[in-house]
Amino acid sequence: MKAKKYFLSMVTVYMAYLTHGMQALIFSQNQVNFAIKWGFDMSDPNSAAYAAGAAAVSTAIAWTGLGKFLSVWIGGEISDRVGRKKLMIGGAALYIVCFATMLTTTNATIAAFAGLMAGVATSGFWDASGYPAVQEAYPAAPGTALIMIKFFVALSSIFYPIIAVKTAAAGNWKFNIVLPLVLSCVVLVLAVLAPFVYDDEKKAGAGKGADANEIQAEIEAGKARQLVAPGAFTKLITYFYAFLVMAVMYGAQQYTKAFGLAYCGLSEIQAASMTTMYQVGSIVAVAFWAIMMSKLKWHPLKVLIVDSVMTVVALLGVLFIHQIAIVYAAILLLGFGCAGGALQTGLSVVQEFVPGPKGRNTGIYYTFMGAASYTMPVIVGKLTVISGESAAVYTLMILMCVLAAVQAVATVYLIFRYKKVFGENPLAQ
C-alpha cells in the first residue's frame, strides 16, 4: 500500500508546511523587534522613525511575496523533471539559509532578501513538490492529503503568534526565529531519508506521469462539456480570482494584529490572538467544506459564493464594530471565509472553464496569487510612510473589503457564465 510505504514522505511535506506557517507570519508577528534589530527607533509609535521601521518590515513581507511570484510558474515544470525529493531538500536548505540570515543580520535589505528566498523556497520548491507528493503517496484520497497541508499551515499559525508574544515579553524574542530554523533542519533530514513515489517510479522508468494521450483526452472531454466557448474575459476572471482571494487572505494574515492594537484597544496578547482566531476559522472551514464538497457534492462555485459573502460581512464587522467580542467573532468568520480553502477551490473552477494541462493552469493561477502577496504589503509600506502605521492598516482593511466585494461580484458573474457555458446551475449542485 502506497500510503504505508511512503508515509515518511507525507510526514516530510506536512512538517514543511508546519514550518511554512511560521515563516508566513515571522515578520508581522515580530515587527517591532525586527525593526529595532535593523536599526530603527521604535520607541514612539507616532514618530516618523517608527513608521519607517514598520514600512521596512512591510517591504520584507512584500519581498516574500515577490519570491513566490517569480518562482511559482516554473516550479511545477522543474519538479516534473528532477523529482520531488530534490525540490523538498532544496526548499529545506533554502529555508535554513533564510532563517539563519534573519537571525544574524542587522540590515533591513539583507533581511528582505531572506524573505525573497523564503518565497522562492515556498512556492518554487515546496509547493511544486509537496502538493503532488502527498497526492501520489495517498492516491486513495488525494483531496484529503491536500487538505492536511492547509491544516498544518493553519495549526502553526494558531500557536505561533502566542509564542511570539510570550517569548518577546520574556526578553527572548529571537527564539521565534530559532524555532522555525530548527524545524527546517528537521525537514531537511526527513527529506533526505524519505522515499517519494514519483522519484521511485521515475527511476523505474514509469515516472513520466500520465500518458500524453490520456492527458489530451481529459482536456478534450473537458472542452466537450462546454456548450459555448467561455470567452477570454471569463477565463481571465477565473485566473484573477486568485489575486482577489490572496489579497484579502494575505492582508488579514499579516495585519490583523496591527489593526487590533491600533483600533480595538487590545493588548499585545489579545491582538496576537486575533491572528490565532483567524486561523481557527480557516481550520473549521477546511473540515466543513471538505464534507460539503465530498459528501454532499456541492459545486465549487456554490462554496465560493458563500465564502465571498461571508468575507465581506466579516470585514464590515471588523471595520465598523470595534467591540472585542464582535471583532473576535468577525475575525473567526473572516478566517472561515477567505482562508478556508477558497484559493484551492478557485483552482478547480479554472480547470472547468479552461480545460488544459493542470501544471500550466496551476502555474498561471498561482502567479496571480503571488502578485497579490507582493502588492498588498507594498501598498501598506507606502501608506505607512505617508500616513503612519495605524492609518495605513485601516486603509488596507477598507481596500480588503472592496476587493472582497469584487470577489463576490466575480463569483456571481462566473455562476451566470457557468449556466451559459455548461447549461447547468452550479447552485443546484
C-alpha positions as CSV (number, residue, x, y, z in Angstrom):
1,M,0.0,0.0,0.0
2,K,1.5,3.3,-1.1
3,A,0.3,5.3,2.0
4,K,2.3,3.0,4.3
5,K,5.4,2.8,2.1
6,Y,5.6,6.5,1.5
7,F,4.3,7.6,4.9
8,L,7.6,9.3,5.7
9,S,7.3,11.5,2.5
10,M,3.9,12.7,3.7
11,V,5.3,13.5,7.2
12,T,8.1,15.4,5.4
13,V,5.7,17.6,3.5
14,Y,3.4,18.2,6.5
15,M,6.4,19.2,8.6
16,A,7.5,21.5,5.8
17,Y,4.1,23.3,5.9
18,L,4.1,23.4,9.7
19,T,7.4,25.4,9.3
20,H,5.9,27.5,6.5
21,G,3.0,28.6,8.7
22,M,5.6,30.2,11.0
23,Q,7.6,31.7,8.1
24,A,4.4,33.3,6.7
25,L,4.0,35.2,10.0
26,I,7.5,35.8,11.2
27,F,7.9,39.4,10.0
28,S,4.5,40.7,11.0
29,Q,4.4,39.0,14.4
30,N,7.9,40.2,15.3
31,Q,7.6,43.6,13.6
32,V,8.9,45.9,16.4
33,N,11.8,43.6,17.3
34,F,12.9,43.1,13.7
35,A,12.8,46.9,13.1
36,I,14.9,47.6,16.2
37,K,17.4,44.9,15.2
38,W,17.7,46.7,11.8
39,G,18.5,50.0,13.5
40,F,15.1,51.8,13.6
41,D,13.9,53.7,16.6
42,M,10.6,52.2,17.6
43,S,10.1,53.9,20.9
44,D,7.3,56.3,19.7
45,P,4.5,54.7,17.6
46,N,3.6,58.2,16.3
47,S,7.1,59.1,15.1
48,A,8.4,59.1,11.5
49,A,11.2,56.7,12.7
50,Y,8.6,54.2,13.8
51,A,6.7,54.5,10.5
52,A,9.9,53.9,8.7
53,G,10.6,50.7,10.7
54,A,7.1,49.4,10.1
55,A,7.5,50.2,6.4
56,A,10.8,48.2,6.3
57,V,9.0,45.2,7.8
58,S,6.2,45.5,5.2
59,T,8.9,45.6,2.5
60,A,10.4,42.4,3.8
61,I,6.9,40.8,3.7
62,A,6.5,42.1,0.1
63,W,9.7,40.6,-1.0
64,T,8.5,37.2,0.3
65,G,5.5,37.6,-2.0
66,L,7.8,38.6,-4.8
67,G,9.8,35.4,-4.3
68,K,6.6,33.4,-4.7
69,F,5.6,35.5,-7.8
70,L,8.9,34.9,-9.5
71,S,9.1,31.2,-8.9
72,V,5.6,29.7,-8.7
73,W,5.1,29.5,-12.5
74,I,8.2,27.4,-13.1
75,G,8.4,25.2,-10.0
76,G,6.0,22.5,-11.3
77,E,7.9,22.1,-14.5
78,I,11.1,21.6,-12.6
79,S,9.5,19.2,-10.2
80,D,8.3,17.0,-13.0
81,R,11.8,17.0,-14.5
82,V,14.1,16.4,-11.4
83,G,11.7,14.8,-9.0
84,R,10.0,15.7,-5.7
85,K,12.9,14.7,-3.3
86,K,15.4,17.2,-4.7
87,L,13.0,20.1,-4.5
88,M,11.9,19.2,-1.0
89,I,15.6,19.1,0.0
90,G,16.4,22.3,-1.8
91,G,13.5,24.1,-0.2
92,A,14.5,23.0,3.3
93,A,18.1,24.1,2.7
94,L,17.0,27.4,1.4
95,Y,14.7,27.9,4.5
96,I,17.7,27.2,6.7
97,V,19.7,29.9,5.0
98,C,16.7,32.3,5.2
99,F,16.1,31.9,8.9
100,A,19.8,32.0,9.7
101,T,20.1,35.2,7.8
102,M,17.1,36.7,9.6
103,L,18.7,35.7,12.9
104,T,22.1,37.2,12.3
105,T,21.6,40.3,10.0
106,T,21.1,43.8,11.2
107,N,20.5,45.1,7.7
108,A,16.9,45.5,6.6
109,T,17.7,45.0,2.9
110,I,19.5,41.7,3.6
111,A,16.6,40.6,5.8
112,A,14.2,41.4,2.9
113,F,16.3,39.4,0.6
114,A,16.0,36.5,3.1
115,G,12.2,37.0,2.7
116,L,12.6,36.8,-1.1
117,M,14.5,33.5,-0.7
118,A,11.7,32.2,1.6
119,G,9.1,33.0,-1.0
120,V,11.1,31.1,-3.7
121,A,11.7,28.1,-1.3
122,T,7.9,28.0,-0.5
123,S,6.4,28.3,-4.0
124,G,9.2,27.3,-6.3
125,F,10.4,24.3,-4.2
126,W,7.9,23.1,-1.7
127,D,4.6,24.0,-3.4
128,A,5.9,22.5,-6.6
129,S,7.0,19.2,-5.0
130,G,4.9,18.9,-1.8
131,Y,1.5,19.2,-3.3
132,P,1.9,16.4,-5.9
133,A,4.0,14.3,-3.5
134,V,1.2,13.8,-0.9
135,Q,-1.4,13.1,-3.7
136,E,1.0,10.5,-5.1
137,A,1.6,8.9,-1.7
138,Y,-2.1,8.7,-0.8
139,P,-3.9,8.1,-4.1
140,A,-6.9,6.6,-2.3
141,A,-7.9,10.1,-1.1
142,P,-5.7,12.8,-2.7
143,G,-8.1,15.5,-1.7
144,T,-7.7,14.6,2.0
145,A,-4.0,14.6,1.6
146,L,-4.1,18.1,0.2
147,I,-6.4,19.4,2.9
148,M,-4.0,18.2,5.5
149,I,-1.4,20.6,4.1
150,K,-3.8,23.5,4.8
151,F,-4.4,22.0,8.3
152,F,-0.7,22.1,9.2
153,V,-0.2,25.6,7.9
154,A,-3.1,26.8,10.0
155,L,-2.0,24.8,13.0
156,S,1.3,26.5,13.3
157,S,-0.3,29.9,12.5
158,I,-2.6,29.3,15.5
159,F,0.1,28.8,18.1
160,Y,3.0,30.8,16.6
161,P,1.5,34.3,17.4
162,I,1.0,33.4,21.0
163,I,4.6,32.0,21.3
164,A,5.9,35.2,19.6
165,V,4.3,37.5,22.2
166,K,5.2,35.4,25.2
167,T,8.9,35.0,24.2
168,A,9.2,38.7,23.4
169,A,7.7,39.5,26.8
170,A,10.3,37.2,28.4
171,G,13.1,39.1,26.5
172,N,13.9,36.1,24.3
173,W,12.2,37.1,21.0
174,K,14.9,35.5,18.8
175,F,13.5,32.1,19.8
176,N,10.8,33.0,17.3
177,I,13.4,32.7,14.6
178,V,15.3,29.8,16.1
179,L,12.1,27.6,16.3
180,P,11.4,27.5,12.5
181,L,15.1,27.3,11.9
182,V,15.3,24.1,13.9
183,L,12.2,22.8,12.2
184,S,13.7,23.5,8.8
185,C,16.7,21.3,9.8
186,V,14.3,18.5,10.7
187,V,12.5,18.8,7.4
188,L,15.9,18.6,5.6
189,V,16.8,15.4,7.4
190,L,13.4,13.9,6.7
191,A,13.5,14.9,3.0
192,V,16.9,13.2,2.7
193,L,15.6,10.0,4.3
194,A,12.1,9.8,2.8
195,P,11.3,7.8,-0.3
196,F,9.0,9.7,-2.8
197,V,6.6,7.9,-5.2
198,Y,7.4,10.0,-8.3
199,D,11.1,9.6,-7.8
200,D,10.9,5.9,-7.4
201,E,8.7,5.5,-10.4
202,K,10.9,7.7,-12.4
203,K,13.9,5.6,-11.6
204,A,11.9,2.5,-12.7
205,G,11.1,4.2,-16.0
206,A,7.5,5.0,-15.0
207,G,7.8,8.5,-13.6
208,K,6.8,10.4,-16.7
209,G,3.4,11.0,-15.3
210,A,0.2,10.2,-17.2
211,D,0.4,9.3,-20.8
212,A,0.2,12.3,-23.2
213,N,-2.8,10.8,-25.0
214,E,-4.6,10.3,-21.7
215,I,-3.9,13.9,-20.7
216,Q,-5.1,15.2,-24.1
217,A,-8.2,13.0,-23.9
218,E,-9.0,14.5,-20.5
219,I,-8.6,18.0,-21.9
220,E,-10.9,17.3,-24.9
221,A,-13.5,15.8,-22.6
222,G,-13.5,19.0,-20.6
223,K,-13.9,21.1,-23.7
224,A,-16.7,18.8,-25.0
225,R,-18.8,19.6,-21.9
226,Q,-18.9,23.3,-22.9
227,L,-22.0,24.3,-24.9
228,V,-20.4,27.6,-25.9
229,A,-16.8,29.0,-25.5
230,P,-16.3,30.7,-22.1
231,G,-14.6,33.7,-23.8
232,A,-11.3,35.5,-22.9
233,F,-12.8,37.7,-20.2
234,T,-14.3,34.8,-18.3
235,K,-11.0,32.9,-18.5
236,L,-9.2,36.0,-17.2
237,I,-11.7,36.3,-14.3
238,T,-11.0,32.7,-13.2
239,Y,-7.3,33.3,-13.1
240,F,-7.7,36.8,-11.5
241,Y,-9.8,35.2,-8.8
242,A,-6.5,34.0,-7.2
243,F,-5.4,37.7,-6.8
244,L,-8.7,38.7,-5.2
245,V,-8.7,35.8,-2.7
246,M,-5.0,36.1,-1.8
247,A,-5.1,39.9,-1.4
248,V,-7.7,39.6,1.3
249,M,-6.2,36.5,2.8
250,Y,-2.7,37.9,3.0
251,G,-3.8,41.2,4.3
252,A,-5.8,39.5,7.1
253,Q,-3.0,37.1,7.9
254,Q,-0.3,39.8,8.2
255,Y,-2.1,42.9,9.6
256,T,-5.0,41.9,11.9
257,K,-2.6,42.1,14.9
258,A,-1.6,45.7,14.0
259,F,-5.3,46.6,13.5
260,G,-6.3,45.2,16.8
261,L,-3.6,47.2,18.6
262,A,-4.4,50.4,16.8
263,Y,-8.2,50.4,16.7
264,C,-9.7,47.8,19.1
265,G,-7.8,48.7,22.3
266,L,-6.3,45.2,22.5
267,S,-3.2,44.2,24.4
268,E,-0.3,42.5,22.6
269,I,-1.5,39.1,23.6
270,Q,-5.1,39.9,22.7
271,A,-4.0,41.3,19.3
272,A,-1.9,38.2,18.6
273,S,-4.9,36.1,19.5
274,M,-6.8,37.8,16.6
275,T,-4.4,36.0,14.2
276,T,-5.0,32.8,16.1
277,M,-8.8,33.2,15.8
278,Y,-8.4,33.8,12.1
279,Q,-6.5,30.5,11.7
280,V,-9.0,28.6,13.8
281,G,-11.7,29.8,11.4
282,S,-9.7,28.5,8.5
283,I,-9.3,25.1,10.0
284,V,-13.0,24.8,10.8
285,A,-13.7,25.9,7.2
286,V,-11.3,23.3,5.7
287,A,-13.1,20.5,7.6
288,F,-16.6,21.9,6.8
289,W,-16.1,22.4,3.1
290,A,-14.3,19.0,2.7
291,I,-17.6,17.4,3.9
292,M,-19.8,19.7,1.8
293,M,-17.9,19.0,-1.4
294,S,-17.0,15.3,-0.9
295,K,-20.1,14.1,0.8
296,L,-22.9,16.4,-0.3
297,K,-21.2,17.2,-3.7
298,W,-21.5,21.0,-3.5
299,H,-20.2,22.6,-6.6
300,P,-17.1,24.8,-6.0
301,L,-18.9,28.0,-7.2
302,K,-21.6,27.3,-4.5
303,V,-18.8,27.2,-1.9
304,L,-17.1,30.3,-3.3
305,I,-20.3,32.5,-3.2
306,V,-20.8,31.6,0.4
307,D,-17.1,32.3,1.2
308,S,-17.1,35.7,-0.6
309,V,-20.3,37.0,1.0
310,M,-19.0,35.8,4.4
311,T,-15.7,37.6,3.9
312,V,-17.5,40.9,3.1
313,V,-19.7,40.7,6.1
314,A,-16.7,39.8,8.4
315,L,-14.6,42.8,7.1
316,L,-17.5,45.2,7.6
317,G,-17.8,44.0,11.2
318,V,-14.1,44.5,11.8
319,L,-14.1,47.9,10.3
320,F,-17.2,49.4,12.0
321,I,-17.8,47.5,15.2
322,H,-14.7,47.7,17.5
323,Q,-16.1,45.8,20.5
324,I,-13.7,43.0,21.4
325,A,-16.2,40.2,21.3
326,I,-17.6,41.3,17.9
327,V,-14.1,41.7,16.5
328,Y,-13.1,38.2,17.6
329,A,-16.2,36.8,16.0
330,A,-15.7,38.7,12.8
331,I,-12.0,37.6,12.6
332,L,-13.1,34.0,13.1
333,L,-15.7,34.5,10.3
334,L,-13.0,36.1,8.1
335,G,-10.7,33.1,8.5
336,F,-13.6,30.8,7.6
337,G,-14.5,32.8,4.5
338,C,-11.2,33.7,3.0
339,A,-8.6,31.2,4.3
340,G,-10.6,28.0,4.5
341,G,-9.7,26.7,1.0
342,A,-11.2,29.4,-1.3
343,L,-7.9,29.7,-3.1
344,Q,-7.7,26.0,-3.8
345,T,-11.4,25.8,-4.6
346,G,-11.0,28.6,-7.2
347,L,-8.3,26.5,-9.0
348,S,-10.9,23.7,-9.6
349,V,-13.1,26.4,-11.3
350,V,-10.2,27.3,-13.6
351,Q,-9.9,23.7,-14.7
352,E,-13.6,23.6,-15.7
353,F,-13.6,26.9,-17.6
354,V,-10.2,26.5,-19.1
355,P,-9.5,22.7,-19.7
356,G,-5.8,22.3,-20.1
357,P,-2.6,20.9,-18.6
358,K,-3.1,21.1,-14.8
359,G,0.5,22.2,-14.2
360,R,0.2,25.1,-16.6
361,N,-3.2,26.2,-15.2
362,T,-1.9,25.9,-11.7
363,G,1.2,28.0,-12.6
364,I,-0.8,30.8,-14.2
365,Y,-3.4,30.8,-11.3
366,Y,-0.7,30.9,-8.6
367,T,1.2,33.6,-10.4
368,F,-1.8,35.9,-9.8
369,M,-1.7,34.7,-6.2
370,G,2.0,35.7,-6.0
371,A,1.2,39.1,-7.4
372,A,-1.2,39.7,-4.6
373,S,1.3,38.5,-2.0
374,Y,3.7,41.2,-3.3
375,T,1.3,44.0,-3.9
376,M,-0.5,44.2,-0.6
377,P,2.5,44.7,1.7
378,V,4.0,47.1,-0.8
379,I,0.8,49.2,-0.5
380,V,1.0,49.1,3.3
381,G,4.6,50.1,3.2
382,K,3.9,53.1,1.0
383,L,0.9,54.2,3.1
384,T,2.8,53.7,6.3
385,V,5.5,56.2,5.2
386,I,2.8,58.7,4.1
387,S,0.3,58.5,6.9
388,G,1.7,56.3,9.7
389,E,1.1,52.7,10.5
390,S,-2.4,53.0,12.1
391,A,-3.9,54.9,9.2
392,A,-2.2,52.6,6.7
393,V,-3.6,49.4,8.3
394,Y,-7.1,50.9,8.4
395,T,-6.9,51.9,4.7
396,L,-5.7,48.4,4.0
397,M,-8.8,46.9,5.7
398,I,-11.0,49.1,3.6
399,L,-9.2,48.0,0.5
400,M,-9.6,44.4,1.5
401,C,-13.3,44.9,2.0
402,V,-13.6,46.4,-1.5
403,L,-11.6,43.5,-3.0
404,A,-13.8,41.0,-1.2
405,A,-16.9,42.8,-2.7
406,V,-15.3,42.5,-6.2
407,Q,-14.7,38.8,-5.4
408,A,-18.4,38.3,-4.6
409,V,-19.3,40.1,-7.9
410,A,-16.8,38.0,-9.8
411,T,-18.3,34.8,-8.3
412,V,-21.8,35.8,-9.3
413,Y,-20.6,36.5,-12.8
414,L,-19.0,33.1,-13.0
415,I,-22.2,31.5,-11.8
416,F,-24.1,33.1,-14.6
417,R,-21.4,32.2,-17.1
418,Y,-21.4,28.6,-15.8
419,K,-25.1,28.3,-16.6
420,K,-24.4,29.6,-20.1
421,V,-21.3,27.6,-20.8
422,F,-22.3,24.3,-19.3
423,G,-26.1,24.5,-19.3
424,E,-26.3,23.7,-15.6
425,N,-26.9,25.8,-12.4
426,P,-23.9,25.3,-10.1
427,L,-26.0,26.5,-7.1
428,A,-28.3,23.5,-7.6
429,Q,-25.3,21.1,-7.3
